[in-house]
């Protein structure tokens, strides 16, 4: 015989599956990466994160990259938010593209550059 707790878990699991199938965007809320769209994509917070990424890279590598703009922003819900940014920088007068990941936990006043890598030259 199936216990009440087992029935409850089974029903709950079934509804979670139905929700995930019915709303493909729900996976983004469960750790998937989603595009930042609308006003937020061009907002001050995203620009500040792009500048932060370039500044942190410059400090770590003793480099002189100059932030130009954020080309694309995506985010992933983790323990906080992991921002995946494609940024354009100026390096010795040449435009270059970099991929950056910035981890933010606002309730702890925590912000950390996780990755920063060259992705190519800008045209």
N, C-alpha and C positions, 0 to 999 in steps of 0.2 A: 504494500500500500504506500502511496505517495503522501509525504507529510505536508502540512500546511506551508512550512517554510520552503520546501522544494517547489510547490505549486507557485508560490509568490515569486520565487527567483525565475522560474520558467516563464511566467507571464510578463515579468519585468523585462527579461531578455528579449522576448518576442516583440514587445513594444519598442525597445531600443532599435531593433533591426528594422522595424517598420518605419520609424522616424528617419533612420539613416538612408533608407531607400527612397523615401518620399521627398527628402530635402537633401540634394547633393551638396549644398553648402554647409550642411551640418558637420561634414568631415573636417572642414577648416577649423571649426570650433573645437575639434577633438585632436588638435596637434598638426593638422595639415597646413600647408603654406597657401596663403591667399593674397591676391593683388590688393593693394591699397588703391581705392578708386575715389573719384569725385574730388571735392575740395580738400579732403585729407591728403591726397596724393601730392598736391601742390602747396600744402600748408606749411606753416612755420615749424611745426614739430619735426616733420620729415627733413626739412632743410637743416635744422639744427643737428639732427642725427647725422646727416651727411657731413656737415662741417666737423662734428665731433670725431667721426671716423677718420677723416683726413688728418685732423690735428693729432689724434692719438698715434696714427701711423707715423707722422712726421717726428713725433717725440721718440717713439720706439726705434725708428730706423735712422734717425738724424737726417731726415729728408726735407726737401723744400717744395713739396707738392702744394699747389694752390687750388682750393675748392672752387669749382665753377658752378655745378648744379647736380641735382639728383635726377637721373634719367628715368629710373623705375624704382618703385618701392613695393615690397611684399612683406608680409608679416606672418609669424607663426606663434601660436599660443603655446608657451612652455611654462616653466615656473617664472612667470612674467611674460614678456614678449621678445621674440627674437626677430629683429628687423633685418630683412635681406635687401640691401640697397645696391643699385648700380649707379655709380657716381662718375661724373666727368671732372677731370682735374687738368690743371696746366702744369706741365713739367718741362722746365727750360724752354718755355714758349710754345711747346707742342701740346695739343689736346690728347689726353689719354683716358681710357675707360678702366675703372676698377670695380671689383665686386667686394662689398663689405657686409659683415654681419655684426650688428650691435645688439647686445642683450640688455634689456631694461627691466628693472623691478622697481616701479615707482614708489611702492609702499616702504621700501628700504633705502630710497634715494640712491639706487645702484644703477650704474651704466657702465658697460664694459665692451670694448672692441674685441670680438671673438676671432674674426678673420678679416684680412685685407689683401686682395691679390689682383695683379694686373690681368685685365681681360682683353686688352687690345688697344689700338690707336683709334681715335675719333676722326671721322672725315670732315 
